[in-house]
Amino acid sequence: MAGTAPWAIEEGRPPAELLLTGAPARLERHRMRHGDILFAAIERSRDHLRPWMPWADQDRAATDAYLARAQASWDAGTDFGYTLVDPVTSAALGACGLIARVGPGALEIGYWLVPSATGRGVMTAAVRALVIVAFALPGVDRVEIHCDEANVRSAAVPGRLGFRLDRVVDDTPEAPGETGRSMVWVLEGPPPDAQ
Ligand SMILES: CC(C)(COP(=O)(O)OP(=O)(O)OC[C@H]1O[C@@H](n2cnc3c(N)ncnc32)[C@H](O)[C@@H]1OP(=O)(O)O)[C@@H](O)C(=O)NCCC(=O)NCCS
């Protein structure tokens, strides 16, 4: 996958807002003000999230606590989480972000969508943007996506974007749909035209 960042990287952090091309969605840096729309999105998505996301049954206080942690880790320059916002209705379509938990020089991308936003390429477009941003951050030369072997829809996202399946590892299942075998998809960069 090739591409340069059309967005400015300032002080080692991605832009607070990313407007996707090719998909009707805007990524807004997680803020406490997203609590209402994010919790409403989780409430609409519980059955669809439960197989894969251990937090699927969270209450509003847990959503607020998550957003508070997300704000703090953005400020610390470690993790960069976004609420996906429908530009027409201003409802949340899901969330995604860059997470520093896969070692030096690398970031992991995590994501989920409300069921009504699936099947239109929204997450593929969001992950494409996050990859471009990740490789524009100082010191990042690898992006990973981890998902359970049984999570076919999730695995299709890195598959569409040129990630390679690097390995399948034993993992502790954290949600009821997980098998305990986790796929590790890897993309190394920066993209050729950013070098
Ligand atoms: C993982 C998840 C975000 C994937 O959603 P998705 O809708 O399949 O992914 P995208 O938004 O990229 O859309 C891809 C679909 O849109 C279609 N599509 C339409 N236009 C497209 C476009 N321009 N580009 C790419 N795909 C497009 C694709 O064909 C694909 O549909 P298909 O699977 O029926 O072939 C979603 O299933 C989800 O939220 N799952 C629950 C949470 C979860 O598992 N998170 C990941 C944990 S590891």
The ligand as an SDF file (V2000), in Angstrom:
LIG
                    3D

 48 50  0  0  0  0  0  0  0  0999 V2000
  -14.3310   -5.8330   11.7330 C   0  0  0  0  0  0  0  0  0  0  0  0
  -15.3550   -4.9280   11.1010 C   0  0  0  0  0  0  0  0  0  0  0  0
  -15.0650   -3.4580   11.4500 C   0  0  0  0  0  0  0  0  0  0  0  0
  -15.3080   -5.1100    9.5730 C   0  0  0  0  0  0  0  0  0  0  0  0
  -16.4110   -4.4350    8.9860 O   0  0  0  0  0  0  0  0  0  0  0  0
  -16.6250   -4.5090    7.4080 P   0  0  0  0  0  0  0  0  0  0  0  0
  -17.8740   -3.7960    7.0890 O   0  0  0  0  0  0  0  0  0  0  0  0
  -16.4980   -5.9260    6.9520 O   0  0  0  0  0  0  0  0  0  0  0  0
  -15.3660   -3.7150    6.8540 O   0  0  0  0  0  0  0  0  0  0  0  0
  -15.3450   -2.4530    5.8820 P   0  0  0  0  0  0  0  0  0  0  0  0
  -16.0340   -1.2960    6.5000 O   0  0  0  0  0  0  0  0  0  0  0  0
  -13.9450   -2.2760    5.4690 O   0  0  0  0  0  0  0  0  0  0  0  0
  -16.2410   -2.9270    4.6640 O   0  0  0  0  0  0  0  0  0  0  0  0
  -15.8480   -4.0090    3.8530 C   0  0  0  0  0  0  0  0  0  0  0  0
  -17.0710   -4.5310    3.1520 C   0  0  0  0  0  0  0  0  0  0  0  0
  -17.6210   -3.4790    2.3620 O   0  0  0  0  0  0  0  0  0  0  0  0
  -17.5370   -3.8410    0.9850 C   0  0  0  0  0  0  0  0  0  0  0  0
  -17.1220   -2.6410    0.2600 N   0  0  0  0  0  0  0  0  0  0  0  0
  -17.9730   -1.8430   -0.4010 C   0  0  0  0  0  0  0  0  0  0  0  0
  -17.2950   -0.8060   -0.9060 N   0  0  0  0  0  0  0  0  0  0  0  0
  -16.0060   -0.9490   -0.5550 C   0  0  0  0  0  0  0  0  0  0  0  0
  -14.8380   -0.1850   -0.7640 C   0  0  0  0  0  0  0  0  0  0  0  0
  -14.8610    0.9470   -1.4770 N   0  0  0  0  0  0  0  0  0  0  0  0
  -13.6650   -0.5990   -0.2400 N   0  0  0  0  0  0  0  0  0  0  0  0
  -13.6040   -1.7350    0.4620 C   0  0  0  0  0  0  0  0  0  0  0  0
  -14.7030   -2.5080    0.7120 N   0  0  0  0  0  0  0  0  0  0  0  0
  -15.8870   -2.1080    0.2080 C   0  0  0  0  0  0  0  0  0  0  0  0
  -16.5370   -4.9800    0.9130 C   0  0  0  0  0  0  0  0  0  0  0  0
  -16.7850   -5.8280   -0.1870 O   0  0  0  0  0  0  0  0  0  0  0  0
  -16.8040   -5.6800    2.2340 C   0  0  0  0  0  0  0  0  0  0  0  0
  -17.9920   -6.4180    2.1730 O   0  0  0  0  0  0  0  0  0  0  0  0
  -17.9760   -8.0350    2.1930 P   0  0  0  0  0  0  0  0  0  0  0  0
  -17.2460   -8.4460    3.4360 O   0  0  0  0  0  0  0  0  0  0  0  0
  -19.4150   -8.3760    2.2020 O   0  0  0  0  0  0  0  0  0  0  0  0
  -17.2370   -8.3880    0.9660 O   0  0  0  0  0  0  0  0  0  0  0  0
  -16.7750   -5.2820   11.6010 C   0  0  0  0  0  0  0  0  0  0  0  0
  -17.1080   -6.5830   11.1550 O   0  0  0  0  0  0  0  0  0  0  0  0
  -16.9130   -5.2200   13.1250 C   0  0  0  0  0  0  0  0  0  0  0  0
  -17.0910   -4.1620   13.6890 O   0  0  0  0  0  0  0  0  0  0  0  0
  -16.8510   -6.4010   13.7840 N   0  0  0  0  0  0  0  0  0  0  0  0
  -17.0380   -6.4920   15.2300 C   0  0  0  0  0  0  0  0  0  0  0  0
  -15.8500   -5.9280   15.9900 C   0  0  0  0  0  0  0  0  0  0  0  0
  -14.5500   -6.5910   15.5880 C   0  0  0  0  0  0  0  0  0  0  0  0
  -14.5050   -7.7750   15.3190 O   0  0  0  0  0  0  0  0  0  0  0  0
  -13.4760   -5.7780   15.5630 N   0  0  0  0  0  0  0  0  0  0  0  0
  -12.1430   -6.2780   15.2140 C   0  0  0  0  0  0  0  0  0  0  0  0
  -11.5220   -7.0190   16.3410 C   0  0  0  0  0  0  0  0  0  0  0  0
   -9.9520   -7.7070   15.8760 S   0  0  0  0  0  0  0  0  0  0  0  0
  1  2  1  0
  2  3  1  0
  2  4  1  0
  2 36  1  0
  4  5  1  0
  5  6  1  0
  6  7  2  0
  6  8  1  0
  6  9  1  0
  9 10  1  0
 10 11  2  0
 10 12  1  0
 10 13  1  0
 13 14  1  0
 14 15  1  0
 15 16  1  0
 15 30  1  0
 16 17  1  0
 17 18  1  0
 17 28  1  0
 18 19  1  0
 18 27  1  0
 19 20  2  0
 20 21  1  0
 21 22  1  0
 21 27  2  0
 22 23  1  0
 22 24  2  0
 24 25  1  0
 25 26  2  0
 26 27  1  0
 28 29  1  0
 28 30  1  0
 30 31  1  0
 31 32  1  0
 32 33  2  0
 32 34  1  0
 32 35  1  0
 36 37  1  0
 36 38  1  0
 38 39  2  0
 38 40  1  0
 40 41  1  0
 41 42  1  0
 42 43  1  0
 43 44  2  0
 43 45  1  0
 45 46  1  0
 46 47  1  0
 47 48  1  0
M  END
$$$$
